[in-house]
Amino acid sequence: MAPWMMIALLGLVIVVFAGLIPRSRSKNGEAGGSKELVREMEETMDSFASDLEEQNNALIELFKNTKQEHQIEVAKLHARLEVLEQQRREPAAPVPAADQLAASQASASRGQSAVFTSAGIKMPVDARHEDPKPHSLDSPGAVEPIWSTAAASEEAVANVDPVASVRLRYAELLEMYSKGRSTEQIAKQFGMNKGEVMLILQLARQEDSARETK
C-alpha cells in the first residue's frame, strides 16, 4: 500500500472517531471515552508506523540488490574490455628457437660457400667446379684419404701471400678508397655490400700494420 493511502486512511479514522464521540456525557463518561479514544489512536499510529517501516526496508533492500547486480555487470564488461585490449596489443607469435637456429645455420652455410673473385664480387661455389664423373670404389683414385685433401688445402692457404690476397686482388678497390671515394660509392661500383667493402679495408689495414712490425 502506498504511503499516501495510509495517511488518507489514518485521517479518515480520526474523523470517524471524532464523530462517534457523544456530545452529551457526564464528566466521568467523557473522561473514560477520551482515554479509550487515545488508546485506539495510539494503536492505529503504531500500526501505521510499523507498516511504513516495513515498506521502507523493502525498498532499501530492493535498491541494494539492484545496485549490486549493476556493479557485477559493470565488472564483467570491464574484464571483457581488458581481455580484448590485451589481445589487440599482443605482438605476433615469436619464431621458435629451433627455427631461428636452423635459419642461422643455413645462412652460415651459404656464407661459407661463397668466395671473393678478383673484382670483389661473391661467386657461390657449386657443383660445376667438381668432377662430373664420380669415382667408383674399384677405381684407383677412389680410396684417397680425406685427411690428405684437408692437409693439401691447409698447405695451400698457408703458402698464399696475405698481401697478394688483399692488396693485389682488390687493388682497384683500395685505389679508389685512397682517392677519397666513400664506401657507399665503392660498394655500388663493384656491386658489393657496404659491410664487405669495410671488411676488405680492415684486412688491408691489418696487413699494413703487420708488414710495418716485421
Secondary structure as UniProt FT lines:
FT   HELIX           3..20
FT   HELIX           27..89
FT   HELIX           97..112
FT   STRAND          114..116
FT   TURN            118..119
FT   STRAND          122..124
FT   HELIX           127..129
FT   TURN            137..138
FT   HELIX           140..143
FT   HELIX           146..159
FT   HELIX           162..163
FT   HELIX           164..168
FT   TURN            169..170
FT   HELIX           171..178
FT   TURN            179..180
FT   HELIX           183..190
FT   HELIX           194..213
//
